[in-house]
Amino acid sequence: MSTKAKRKEEYEGRIKQALVILNEVSNDNTTPRNIRRAAKSALDTLQVLDLSLGVRAANAISILDDISQDPNMPPYTRTKIWNIVSLIEAIKD
C-alpha cells in the first residue's frame, strides 16, 4: 500500500471519528439549538463527497471555530468540539 493510500485511509478514519462525535453533539438536547445546528452543518460538510478531504475538513473547522467561543455552550460540549477540531485539523490535501 502506498503512502498516499495509507494517508487517505487515516484521514477517512479521522473523519469517521469526527462524524460520530458530531452526531452526539447534534442530538444532545442539553446543548443549545444554535450549537446543535452548527454541529449538524459541520457533519453535513464532512459528508460532501464532491469535495476533497482537506477542503471538507477546512470547511468543518471553520463552522466549528465560529461556535466554539459561544458563551452558552456547555463545557463538555466545548471539549467535544475542540476534540473534533484537533482530530480533523491534520487532514491536508
Secondary structure, 3 states (H helix, E strand, C coil): CCHHHHHHHHHHHHHHHHHHHHHHHHCCCCCCHHHHHHHHHHHHHHCCCCCCHHHHHHHHHHHHHHHCCCCCCCHHHHHHHHHHHHHHCCCCC
